[in-house]
Amino acid sequence: PFLLERFNDGPRKVRKQSECAYDEEKGLFEKATDKPALLLRTGKITWKSGTSATISGGYFEASLSASRNLYYLEKRDGKWVVTKDEMESIS
């Protein structure tokens, strides 16, 4: 819960995966609002230092699109900031 709270300080809201569903006709959507959804995933975290890390991840948008990315992060003024987003593949 605390991670979701930390990610929800921007214009787009982050929801739990269990709050979304997939339907062949509608694609991926938020159950409560029926709005389209985008599934973000994270994988391996590689720590460079206490204030620098690289995270594998990407997104899945039902059968519409998907990507694999490498995110470079730095901690600045107490917050983690993505300094580089390197796309490894997209479909």
DSSP file with accessible surface (Angstrom, degrees, kcal/mol):
  #  RESIDUE AA STRUCTURE BP1 BP2  ACC     N-H-->O    O-->H-N    N-H-->O    O-->H-N    TCO  KAPPA ALPHA  PHI   PSI    X-CA   Y-CA   Z-CA
    1    1 A P     >        0   0  130      0, 0.0     4,-2.0     0, 0.0     5,-0.1   0.000 360.0 360.0 360.0 -37.7    0.0    0.0    0.0
    2    2 A F  H  >  +     0   0  135      1,-0.2     4,-2.0     2,-0.2     5,-0.1   0.856 360.0  52.8 -68.5 -29.8    2.8    2.5    0.8
    3    3 A L  H  > S+     0   0   90      2,-0.2     4,-2.0     1,-0.2    -1,-0.2   0.932 108.1  49.8 -68.4 -43.3    4.3    2.0   -2.7
    4    4 A L  H  > S+     0   0   44      1,-0.2     4,-1.0     2,-0.2    10,-0.3   0.916 110.3  51.4 -59.7 -41.2    1.0    2.7   -4.4
    5    5 A E  H >< S+     0   0  152     -4,-2.0     3,-0.6     1,-0.2    -1,-0.2   0.913 108.8  50.6 -62.0 -41.4    0.6    5.9   -2.3
    6    6 A R  H >< S+     0   0  132     -4,-2.0     3,-0.6     1,-0.2    -1,-0.2   0.848 111.0  48.6 -67.3 -32.5    4.1    7.0   -3.3
    7    7 A F  H >< S+     0   0  132     -4,-2.0     3,-0.6     1,-0.2    -1,-0.2   0.633  97.6  72.6 -81.2 -13.8    3.3    6.5   -7.0
    8    8 A N  T <<  +     0   0   38     -4,-1.0    -1,-0.2    -3,-0.6    -2,-0.1   0.081  65.0  94.9 -93.6  27.5    0.0    8.4   -6.8
    9    9 A D  T <  S+     0   0  110     -3,-0.6    -1,-0.2     4,-0.0    -2,-0.1   0.386  76.8  71.9 -96.0   8.4    1.5   11.9   -6.4
   10   10 A G  S <  S-     0   0   26     -3,-0.6    -3,-0.0     2,-0.4     0, 0.0  -0.413 101.6 -87.8-110.1-172.9    1.2   12.6  -10.2
   11   11 A P  S    S+     0   0  134      0, 0.0     2,-0.4     0, 0.0    -3,-0.1   0.780 108.7  64.4 -71.0 -25.1   -1.6   13.2  -12.7
   12   12 A R  S    S-     0   0  210     -5,-0.1    -2,-0.4     0, 0.0     2,-0.4  -0.816  81.2-133.4-102.6 141.7   -2.2    9.5  -13.3
   13   13 A K        -     0   0  114     -2,-0.4     2,-0.4    -4,-0.1    -5,-0.1  -0.733   9.4-140.3 -98.4 139.9   -3.3    7.1  -10.6
   14   14 A V        -     0   0   46     -2,-0.4     2,-0.3   -10,-0.3    -6,-0.1  -0.798  21.5-171.0 -98.2 134.7   -1.8    3.8   -9.9
   15   15 A R        -     0   0   96     -2,-0.4     2,-0.1     1,-0.0     5,-0.0  -0.861  29.5 -96.9-121.9 159.2   -4.1    0.9   -9.1
   16   16 A K    >   -     0   0  102     -2,-0.3     3,-1.7     1,-0.1     4,-0.2  -0.415  34.1-118.7 -68.2 151.1   -3.5   -2.7   -7.8
   17   17 A Q  G >  S+     0   0  144      1,-0.3     3,-2.1     2,-0.2    -1,-0.1   0.878 114.9  62.8 -59.3 -34.6   -3.5   -5.3  -10.5
   18   18 A S  G 3  S+     0   0   84      1,-0.3    -1,-0.3     3,-0.0    -2,-0.0   0.678  93.8  63.2 -67.3 -14.1   -6.5   -6.9   -8.8
   19   19 A E  G <  S+     0   0   73     -3,-1.7    12,-2.5    12,-0.1    13,-0.5   0.416 100.8  65.0 -87.6   1.7   -8.5   -3.7   -9.5
   20   20 A C  E <   -A   30   0A  30     -3,-2.1     2,-0.3    10,-0.3    10,-0.2  -0.802  63.0-169.0-121.7 163.6   -8.1   -4.4  -13.2
   21   21 A A  E     -A   29   0A  29      8,-2.6     8,-2.7    -2,-0.3     2,-0.4  -0.941  16.1-128.9-145.4 166.6   -9.4   -7.1  -15.6
   22   22 A Y  E     +A   28   0A 117     -2,-0.3     2,-0.4     6,-0.2     6,-0.2  -0.970  21.8 174.8-123.6 136.1   -8.9   -8.3  -19.1
   23   23 A D  E  >  -A   27   0A  65      4,-1.8     4,-3.2    -2,-0.4    -2,-0.0  -0.997  34.8-129.4-136.5 138.9  -11.6   -8.9  -21.7
   24   24 A E  T  4 S+     0   0  172     -2,-0.4    39,-0.1     1,-0.2    -1,-0.1   0.844 109.7  38.7 -59.0 -34.9  -11.0   -9.9  -25.3
   25   25 A E  T  4 S+     0   0  187      2,-0.1    -1,-0.2     1,-0.1    -3,-0.0   0.902 127.5  31.2 -82.1 -44.0  -13.3   -7.2  -26.6
   26   26 A K  T  4 S-     0   0  109      1,-0.3     2,-0.2     3,-0.0    -2,-0.2   0.690  94.3-151.3 -88.2 -21.6  -12.5   -4.4  -24.1
   27   27 A G  E  <  -A   23   0A  10     -4,-3.2    -4,-1.8     9,-0.1     2,-0.4  -0.541  57.0  -9.9  83.1-149.2   -8.9   -5.2  -23.5
   28   28 A L  E    S+A   22   0A  22      9,-0.2     9,-2.3    -6,-0.2     2,-0.3  -0.709  80.3 163.8 -87.5 130.6   -7.3   -4.3  -20.2
   29   29 A F  E     -AB  21  36A  24     -8,-2.7    -8,-2.6    -2,-0.4     2,-0.5  -0.976  44.0-102.8-148.4 158.3   -9.5   -2.1  -18.0
   30   30 A E  E  >  -A   20   0A  31      5,-3.1     4,-2.6    -2,-0.3     5,-0.3  -0.718  30.1-144.2 -81.3 125.6  -10.1   -0.7  -14.5
   31   31 A K  T  4 S+     0   0  121    -12,-2.5    -1,-0.1    -2,-0.5   -11,-0.1   0.894  93.9  51.0 -59.6 -43.5  -13.0   -2.6  -12.9
   32   32 A A  T  4 S+     0   0   90    -13,-0.5    -1,-0.2     1,-0.2   -12,-0.1   0.844 127.8  19.3 -68.4 -33.0  -14.5    0.3  -11.0
   33   33 A T  T  4 S-     0   0   66     -3,-0.2    -1,-0.2     2,-0.1    -2,-0.2   0.554  90.4-130.2-114.6 -13.2  -14.6    2.8  -13.9
   34   34 A D     <  +     0   0   92     -4,-2.6    -3,-0.1     1,-0.2     3,-0.1   0.621  59.9 144.3  67.5  13.8  -14.5    0.5  -17.0
   35   35 A K        -     0   0  135     -5,-0.3    -5,-3.1     1,-0.1    -1,-0.2  -0.533  60.2 -91.2 -81.5 150.6  -11.7    2.8  -18.3
   36   36 A P  B     -B   29   0A 117      0, 0.0    -7,-0.3     0, 0.0     2,-0.3  -0.245  47.5-156.3 -58.1 147.4   -8.7    1.4  -20.3
   37   37 A A        -     0   0   19     -9,-2.3     2,-0.4   -16,-0.1    -9,-0.2  -0.852  13.9-147.1-127.1 162.9   -5.7    0.4  -18.1
   38   38 A L        -     0   0   82     -2,-0.3     2,-0.6    23,-0.1    23,-0.2  -0.999  16.6-140.9-130.5 123.7   -2.0   -0.1  -18.6
   39   39 A L  E     -C   60   0B  56     21,-2.7    21,-2.3    -2,-0.4     2,-0.4  -0.794  16.4-164.2 -91.0 117.9   -0.2   -2.7  -16.7
   40   40 A L  E     -C   59   0B 112     -2,-0.6     2,-0.3    19,-0.2    19,-0.2  -0.832   7.9-169.9 -98.3 141.6    3.3   -1.6  -15.5
   41   41 A R  E     -C   58   0B 106     17,-2.3    17,-1.7    -2,-0.4     2,-0.3  -0.953   9.7-160.2-132.0 150.6    5.7   -4.3  -14.4
   42   42 A T  E     +C   57   0B 112     -2,-0.3    15,-0.3    15,-0.2     2,-0.1  -0.942  13.7 170.3-125.1 152.8    9.1   -4.2  -12.6
   43   43 A G  E     +     0   0B  38     13,-3.2    14,-0.1    -2,-0.3    -1,-0.0  -0.083  49.4   9.7-127.5-129.5   11.7   -6.8  -12.5
   44   44 A K  E     -     0   0B 157     11,-0.1    12,-2.1    -2,-0.1     2,-0.5  -0.273  57.7-150.8 -65.2 133.8   15.3   -7.0  -11.3
   45   45 A I  E     -C   55   0B  82     10,-0.2     2,-0.6    -3,-0.1    10,-0.2  -0.936   7.3-165.3-105.5 125.7   16.7   -4.1   -9.3
   46   46 A T  E     -C   54   0B  55      8,-3.3     8,-2.5    -2,-0.5     2,-0.5  -0.957  12.2-146.8-112.4 112.8   20.4   -3.5   -9.7
   47   47 A W  E     +C   53   0B 155     -2,-0.6     6,-0.2     6,-0.2     3,-0.1  -0.690  21.5 176.4 -82.0 124.1   21.8   -1.1   -7.0
   48   48 A K  E    S-     0   0B 130      4,-2.4     2,-0.3    -2,-0.5     5,-0.2   0.757  73.3 -33.0 -90.2 -34.8   24.7    1.0   -8.2
   49   49 A S  E >  S-C   52   0B  57      3,-2.0     3,-0.9     0, 0.0    -1,-0.4  -0.910  79.4 -73.3-163.8-172.3   24.8    2.9   -4.8
   50   50 A G  T 3  S+     0   0   65     -2,-0.3     3,-0.1     1,-0.2    24,-0.0   0.650 133.9  33.7 -71.5 -12.6   22.4    4.0   -2.1
   51   51 A T  T 3  S+     0   0   80      1,-0.1    24,-2.2    23,-0.1     2,-0.3   0.217 114.0  61.5-126.4  14.2   21.1    6.8   -4.4
   52   52 A S  E <   +CD  49  74B  32     -3,-0.9    -4,-2.4    22,-0.2    -3,-2.0  -0.991  54.7 156.1-146.8 133.2   21.4    5.1   -7.8
   53   53 A A  E     -CD  47  73B   3     20,-2.1    20,-3.2    -2,-0.3     2,-0.4  -0.981  29.7-139.7-152.2 159.8   19.7    2.0   -9.3
   54   54 A T  E     -CD  46  72B  11     -8,-2.5    -8,-3.3    -2,-0.3     2,-0.4  -0.989  21.0-169.4-122.2 134.2   18.7    0.3  -12.5
   55   55 A I  E     -CD  45  71B  30     16,-2.7    16,-3.2    -2,-0.4     2,-0.3  -0.989  15.0-141.3-127.9 131.4   15.3   -1.5  -12.8
   56   56 A S  E     + D   0  70B  33    -12,-2.1   -13,-3.2    -2,-0.4     2,-0.3  -0.624  48.8 113.0 -83.4 148.7   14.1   -3.7  -15.6
   57   57 A G  E     +CD  42  69B   1     12,-2.4    12,-3.5   -15,-0.3     2,-0.3  -0.925  27.7 173.4-179.1-154.6   10.4   -3.3  -16.4
   58   58 A G  E     -CD  41  68B   1    -17,-1.7   -17,-2.3    -2,-0.3     2,-0.3  -0.985  31.2 -82.7 155.5-160.4    7.9   -2.2  -19.0
   59   59 A Y  E     -CD  40  67B  52      8,-0.8     8,-2.1    -2,-0.3     2,-0.4  -0.941  15.7-153.9-141.2 161.9    4.2   -2.1  -19.8
   60   60 A F  E     -CD  39  66B  87    -21,-2.3   -21,-2.7    -2,-0.3     2,-0.4  -0.990   5.2-174.7-137.1 125.1    1.5   -4.3  -21.2
   61   61 A E  E >>  - D   0  65B  64      4,-3.0     3,-2.5     1,-0.4     4,-0.9  -0.624  51.7 -98.5-121.3  68.8   -1.6   -2.8  -22.8
   62   62 A A  T 34 S-     0   0    5     -2,-0.4    -1,-0.4     1,-0.3     3,-0.2  -0.200  88.8 -28.0  50.6-132.6   -3.7   -6.0  -23.4
   63   63 A S  T 34 S+     0   0   98      1,-0.2    -1,-0.3    -3,-0.1     3,-0.1   0.309 129.4  79.6 -94.4  12.9   -3.3   -7.0  -27.1
   64   64 A L  T <4 S-     0   0  128     -3,-2.5     2,-0.3     1,-0.3    -2,-0.2   0.908 104.2 -30.8 -86.5 -46.0   -2.5   -3.5  -28.2
   65   65 A S  E  <  -D   61   0B  23     -4,-0.9    -4,-3.0    -3,-0.2    -1,-0.3  -0.988  49.6-174.7-166.6 165.0    1.1   -3.0  -27.2
   66   66 A A  E     -D   60   0B  25     25,-1.7    25,-2.5    -2,-0.3     2,-0.3  -0.973   7.1-166.2-161.2 158.6    3.9   -3.9  -24.8
   67   67 A S  E     -DE  59  90B   5     -8,-2.1    -8,-0.8    -2,-0.3     2,-0.4  -0.985  17.7-142.0-148.2 160.0    7.5   -3.0  -24.1
   68   68 A R  E     +DE  58  89B 128     21,-2.4    20,-3.2    -2,-0.3    21,-1.6  -0.996  34.2 175.9-119.6 128.1   10.6   -4.0  -22.2
   69   69 A N  E     -DE  57  87B   4    -12,-3.5   -12,-2.4    -2,-0.4     2,-0.5  -0.898  31.8-140.2-131.7 162.1   12.5   -1.2  -20.7
   70   70 A L  E     -DE  56  86B  35     16,-2.4    16,-3.0    -2,-0.3     2,-0.5  -0.995  24.6-158.4-120.1 120.4   15.5   -0.5  -18.5
   71   71 A Y  E     -DE  55  85B  47    -16,-3.2   -16,-2.7    -2,-0.5     2,-0.5  -0.900   3.7-155.4-105.4 130.0   14.9    2.4  -16.1
   72   72 A Y  E     -DE  54  84B  62     12,-2.8    11,-3.0    -2,-0.5    12,-1.3  -0.902  19.7-172.1-103.4 125.0   17.8    4.4  -14.6
   73   73 A L  E     -DE  53  82B  25    -20,-3.2   -20,-2.1    -2,-0.5     2,-0.3  -0.909  14.8-174.8-123.1 149.2   16.9    6.0  -11.3
   74   74 A E  E     -DE  52  81B  77      7,-2.2     7,-2.8    -2,-0.3     2,-0.7  -0.987  28.8-122.3-135.9 145.6   18.6    8.5   -8.9
   75   75 A K  E     + E   0  80B  95    -24,-2.2     2,-0.4    -2,-0.3     5,-0.2  -0.801  37.5 174.6 -89.7 119.3   17.5    9.7   -5.5
   76   76 A R  E >   - E   0  79B 120      3,-3.2     3,-2.0    -2,-0.7    -2,-0.0  -0.994  65.3 -12.0-129.9 127.8   17.2   13.5   -5.6
   77   77 A D  T 3  S-     0   0  173     -2,-0.4    -1,-0.1     1,-0.3     3,-0.1   0.876 130.5 -52.4  51.5  38.9   15.8   15.7   -2.8
   78   78 A G  T 3  S+     0   0   56      1,-0.2     2,-0.4    -3,-0.0    -1,-0.3   0.480 120.9  97.8  82.3   1.6   14.5   12.6   -1.1
   79   79 A K  E <  S-E   76   0B 120     -3,-2.0    -3,-3.2    -5,-0.0     2,-0.4  -0.949  74.2-118.8-125.2 145.9   12.6   11.2   -4.1
   80   80 A W  E     -E   75   0B  78     -2,-0.4     2,-0.4    -5,-0.2    -5,-0.2  -0.671  33.7-169.5 -81.3 130.8   13.5    8.6   -6.7
   81   81 A V  E     -E   74   0B  55     -7,-2.8    -7,-2.2    -2,-0.4     2,-0.7  -0.975  24.6-126.0-125.1 134.2   13.6   10.1  -10.2
   82   82 A V  E     +E   73   0B  77     -2,-0.4    -9,-0.3    -9,-0.2     3,-0.1  -0.704  28.7 177.4 -77.1 116.9   13.9    8.2  -13.6
   83   83 A T  E     +     0   0B  58    -11,-3.0     2,-0.3    -2,-0.7   -10,-0.2   0.669  67.4  14.9 -95.5 -19.9   16.9    9.8  -15.3
   84   84 A K  E     -E   72   0B 109    -12,-1.3   -12,-2.8     2,-0.0     2,-0.5  -0.970  56.6-161.0-156.1 138.5   16.8    7.6  -18.3
   85   85 A D  E     -E   71   0B  91     -2,-0.3     2,-0.7   -14,-0.2   -14,-0.2  -0.955  14.6-169.2-121.9 106.9   14.3    5.2  -19.9
   86   86 A E  E     -E   70   0B  69    -16,-3.0   -16,-2.4    -2,-0.5     2,-0.4  -0.875  12.7-145.6-103.7 112.6   16.0    2.8  -22.3
   87   87 A M  E     -E   69   0B  97     -2,-0.7   -18,-0.3   -18,-0.2     3,-0.1  -0.637  18.0-180.0 -79.5 126.2   13.6    0.8  -24.4
   88   88 A E  E     -     0   0B  92    -20,-3.2     2,-0.3    -2,-0.4   -19,-0.2   0.796  67.7 -10.9 -93.9 -35.3   14.8   -2.7  -25.1
   89   89 A S  E     -E   68   0B  51    -21,-1.6   -21,-2.4     2,-0.0    -1,-0.4  -0.983  57.5-168.8-159.9 158.2   11.9   -3.9  -27.2
   90   90 A I  E      E   67   0B 101     -2,-0.3   -23,-0.2   -23,-0.2   -25,-0.0  -0.988 360.0 360.0-148.4 148.3    8.4   -2.9  -28.2
   91   91 A S              0   0  108    -25,-2.5   -25,-1.7    -2,-0.3    -2,-0.0  -0.953 360.0 360.0-142.8 360.0    5.5   -4.6  -29.9
